[in-house]
């Protein structure tokens, strides 16, 4: 029985064509700035996002960390969502390695930050306080697309207060496909944007940080400081190029499969799913308390991998077919 892995869209494996372009990639030494495939990837990503330059890094965590270290100095502060990846799931790197103080606040249900609350959190110019330097947003957040106009409002706020604006756009192309808006348009309000190649786009490794040329020059230094100089990384960059050129439009398939999964599970007694909240490739399911502990193990016996949680997050991706969705719904139904 083939395994259906719904834990995350990071679990995808490169297919034959991606493996071929990796094997045939022209490489150099990227630390010496002479890997032509890395250069192509950085130019491609920056161009798609309407930015001057890009920096290929090993992960989304490293990309966001380099952004924080470039935008902020020791004793500075960034404002961020309490549930945002850059605050909650990246090991406190900004604080641990940069002496940068996070100022979190709760996200609204649709992934926005209440900008009136953000403005009240901006510290006055007084040496008693950390210096507020940066506002971070995320798109998508928990599978939901940032509401139209919110980034423009955030842009106006940061300009009013002399701050910078960073986007954790790990799944930005899911937002592109869902909204029908070009990536450059969604990225335009932001000083810097990070995109992940190894999530829905299906590359095995890597992210790209984009922004103005002088910003990327400084971020490249920080990439080295945090141990991220990579040598013949064109092998990985080739996979990223293939993903950006061939795997963006197909994200619509993942969105459709997530919708099918949500609609199917909503019909299973014991599953609580708000189908209206499913916008891209994530489905959140609330389960009966007495079933939560045993369910992951019993699903695994049926060839279905899930990540425990309440609610449980199920993620569709390029290795999940419509038939797999049907199998998943059947497995939930049999157990519950």
C-alpha positions in Angstrom: 0.0 0.0 0.0 1.4 3.4 -0.9 1.8 5.9 1.9 -0.3 9.1 1.9 1.6 11.7 3.8 -0.6 14.6 5.0 1.8 15.9 7.7 3.0 18.8 5.6 3.8 20.0 2.1 7.5 19.7 3.0 7.5 15.9 2.6 7.4 15.9 -1.3 10.1 14.0 -3.2 11.6 15.3 -6.4 10.3 13.6 -9.5 12.3 12.3 -12.5 12.4 15.6 -14.3 13.6 17.5 -11.3 16.2 14.9 -10.6 17.4 15.2 -14.2 17.9 18.9 -14.1 19.7 18.6 -10.7 22.0 16.0 -12.2 22.8 18.1 -15.2 23.1 21.4 -13.4 26.2 23.6 -14.2 27.8 24.4 -10.9 30.6 26.5 -9.4 31.4 27.7 -5.9 28.7 30.0 -4.7 30.7 31.4 -1.8 33.1 32.7 -4.5 29.9 33.9 -6.4 30.6 31.8 -9.5 27.8 29.2 -9.5 25.8 30.1 -12.5 22.8 28.0 -11.6 22.5 29.7 -8.2 22.8 33.1 -10.0 19.9 32.1 -12.3 17.7 31.0 -9.4 18.3 34.3 -7.5 17.6 36.4 -10.6 14.5 34.3 -11.4 13.0 34.6 -7.9 13.8 38.3 -7.6 12.3 39.0 -11.0 9.1 37.1 -10.2 8.7 39.1 -7.0 9.6 42.4 -8.5 12.7 42.9 -6.4 16.2 43.9 -7.3 18.1 40.9 -6.0 17.8 37.5 -4.3 19.8 35.3 -2.0 19.6 31.5 -2.1 19.7 30.0 1.4 19.2 26.6 2.9 15.8 27.1 4.6 12.9 29.4 5.3 14.2 29.7 8.9 17.6 30.9 7.7 16.0 33.3 5.2 13.8 35.0 7.8 16.8 35.0 10.2 19.0 36.8 7.6 16.2 39.3 7.1 15.9 40.0 10.8 19.7 40.4 11.2 19.9 42.7 8.2 16.9 44.9 9.1 17.7 45.1 12.9 20.7 45.7 15.2 21.2 44.4 18.8 18.6 46.0 21.1 16.2 46.6 18.2 12.7 45.2 18.1 10.4 43.6 15.5 6.6 43.4 15.7 5.2 40.0 14.7 2.1 37.8 15.0 2.0 35.7 18.1 1.3 32.6 16.0 3.6 33.6 13.1 6.3 31.3 11.9 9.0 33.9 12.3 8.2 34.2 16.0 6.9 30.8 17.1 8.6 28.1 15.1 12.1 29.4 14.3 13.9 28.7 17.6 14.1 32.3 18.7 17.0 32.9 16.4 16.6 36.6 16.1 16.8 37.0 19.9 19.5 34.2 20.4 21.8 35.3 17.6 21.0 38.9 16.9 19.9 40.3 20.3 16.6 41.4 18.5 13.6 41.6 20.8 10.3 40.2 19.4 7.1 42.1 20.2 4.3 39.6 19.4 0.6 40.2 19.3 -2.3 37.9 18.5 -3.2 37.4 14.8 -6.8 38.1 13.8 -8.7 35.0 12.6 -8.0 35.8 8.9 -4.2 36.1 9.5 -4.1 39.9 9.7 -2.5 42.0 12.4 -4.7 44.7 13.9 -2.7 47.7 12.7 -4.1 49.9 15.4 -2.7 47.6 18.0 0.5 47.4 16.0 0.8 51.2 16.1 0.3 51.3 19.9 3.2 48.8 20.3 5.7 50.9 18.4 8.1 52.2 21.0 8.7 55.9 21.6 12.2 57.3 20.8 13.4 56.9 24.4 16.5 55.0 25.6 14.3 53.1 28.1 12.8 51.1 25.3 14.0 48.8 22.5 14.0 50.5 19.2 11.1 49.3 17.0 12.6 48.7 13.5 10.6 46.1 11.7 7.1 44.8 11.1 6.7 41.2 9.9 3.7 39.7 8.1 3.0 36.2 6.7 1.2 35.1 3.6 -0.3 32.5 3.6 -1.0 32.0 7.3 -2.5 28.6 8.3 -3.5 28.2 4.7 -5.4 31.4 4.5 -4.5 34.3 2.1 -3.7 37.7 3.6 -6.8 39.9 3.0 -6.6 42.2 0.0 -5.4 45.7 1.0 -3.8 44.7 4.4 -0.3 44.8 3.1 -0.8 48.3 1.6 -2.2 49.5 4.9 0.8 48.0 6.7 3.1 49.8 4.2 1.5 53.1 5.0 1.9 52.4 8.7 5.6 51.6 8.5 6.3 54.6 6.3 4.6 56.8 8.9 6.9 55.5 11.6 10.1 55.0 9.7 10.0 51.1 9.9 10.7 48.4 7.5 8.3 45.7 6.3 9.2 42.0 5.9 7.1 39.2 4.4 7.5 35.6 5.4 6.1 34.4 2.1 7.0 30.7 2.5 3.7 29.8 0.8 3.3 33.1 -1.1 2.7 31.2 -4.4 -0.3 29.5 -2.9 -1.7 33.0 -2.3 -0.8 34.0 -5.9 -2.8 31.0 -7.3 -5.7 31.5 -4.9 -6.0 35.3 -5.4 -5.2 35.4 -9.1 -2.8 38.3 -8.4 0.8 38.3 -9.7 3.5 37.5 -7.2 5.1 40.9 -7.8 1.9 42.6 -6.9 1.6 40.7 -3.6 5.2 41.4 -2.8 5.3 45.1 -3.8 4.4 46.6 -0.4 7.3 44.8 1.3 11.0 45.8 1.7 12.0 42.1 1.8 10.2 38.9 0.9 11.2 35.3 1.7 9.8 32.4 -0.4 10.2 28.7 0.3 11.0 26.3 -2.5 10.7 23.1 -0.4 7.0 23.5 0.6 4.2 23.5 -1.9 6.6 24.0 -4.8 8.2 20.7 -4.2 12.0 21.3 -4.3 14.0 19.3 -1.8 15.8 22.1 -0.2 16.0 25.9 0.0 14.4 29.3 0.2 15.2 32.7 -1.5 15.3 36.0 0.3 14.6 39.0 -2.0 14.8 42.7 -1.7 16.9 45.7 -2.7 20.4 45.0 -3.9 22.1 46.7 -1.0 19.9 44.8 1.4 20.8 41.5 -0.2 24.5 42.3 -0.1 24.2 42.7 3.7 22.0 39.7 4.0 24.7 37.6 2.2 27.2 38.5 4.9 24.7 37.4 7.5 24.2 34.1 5.7 27.9 33.5 6.0 27.9 34.5 9.7 25.1 32.0 10.5 26.9 29.2 8.7 25.0 29.3 5.5 27.7 29.6 2.8 27.1 26.8 0.3 29.5 25.7 -2.3 28.3 23.7 -5.4 24.7 24.5 -4.5 23.7 24.8 -8.1 22.6 21.2 -7.8 19.9 22.4 -5.3 19.3 25.7 -7.1 18.4 23.8 -10.3 15.6 22.1 -8.4 14.4 25.5 -7.3 14.4 26.8 -10.8 12.4 23.8 -12.0 9.9 24.3 -9.2 9.4 28.0 -10.0 9.0 27.3 -13.7 6.8 24.2 -13.5 5.1 23.9 -10.1 3.4 27.2 -9.4 0.2 26.8 -11.5 -0.3 23.2 -10.4 -0.8 24.5 -6.8 -4.4 24.8 -7.9 -4.6 21.0 -7.8 -3.5 21.0 -4.2 -6.2 23.6 -3.4 -8.9 21.5 -5.1 -7.8 18.4 -3.3 -7.8 20.2 0.1 -11.4 21.3 -0.7 -12.4 17.7 -1.5 -10.7 16.5 1.7 -12.5 19.1 3.8 -15.9 18.4 2.2 -15.4 14.6 2.6 -14.3 14.9 6.3 -17.2 17.2 7.0 -19.5 14.3 6.3 -17.7 12.0 8.7 -19.4 11.7 12.1 -16.9 12.9 14.7 -15.0 15.3 12.3 -15.6 19.0 12.7 -14.4 20.9 9.7 -15.2 24.5 8.6 -15.1 24.0 4.9 -15.4 27.8 4.3 -12.1 28.4 6.0 -10.2 26.1 3.5 -8.6 28.5 1.0 -5.4 26.8 -0.2 -3.8 23.5 0.8 -4.6 23.1 4.5 -7.5 21.6 6.2 -8.0 21.8 10.0 -10.0 19.1 11.7 -11.4 19.0 15.2 -11.8 15.5 16.6 -13.6 13.9 19.6 -11.3 14.0 22.6 -11.5 10.2 23.2 -10.1 9.6 19.6 -7.3 12.2 19.4 -4.6 10.1 20.9 -5.2 6.8 19.1 -6.1 8.3 15.7 -2.6 9.0 14.2 -1.5 5.4 15.0 -4.6 3.8 13.6 -4.4 6.0 10.4 -0.7 5.0 10.0 -1.8 1.3 10.0 -3.9 2.2 7.0 -1.0 3.9 5.2 -1.9 7.5 6.2 0.5 9.8 8.0 -0.8 12.7 9.9 0.7 15.1 12.5 -1.1 15.1 15.9 -2.7 18.3 17.0 -5.9 19.9 18.1 -7.1 20.9 15.6 -5.3 18.5 13.4 -3.7 20.0 10.3 -3.9 18.1 7.1 -1.8 19.4 4.1 -2.2 18.5 0.4 0.7 18.7 -2.0 2.0 17.4 -5.3 2.4 13.8 -4.0 -1.3 13.6 -2.9 -3.8 12.7 -5.6 -7.6 12.9 -5.7 -7.6 9.2 -5.2 -5.5 9.6 -2.1 -8.0 12.1 -0.7 -10.8 9.5 -1.1 -8.6 6.9 0.7 -8.0 9.4 3.5 -11.7 10.2 4.0 -12.5 6.5 4.0 -9.8 5.8 6.6 -11.1 8.6 8.9 -14.6 7.3 8.5 -13.7 3.7 9.3 -11.9 4.6 12.5 -14.3 7.2 13.8 
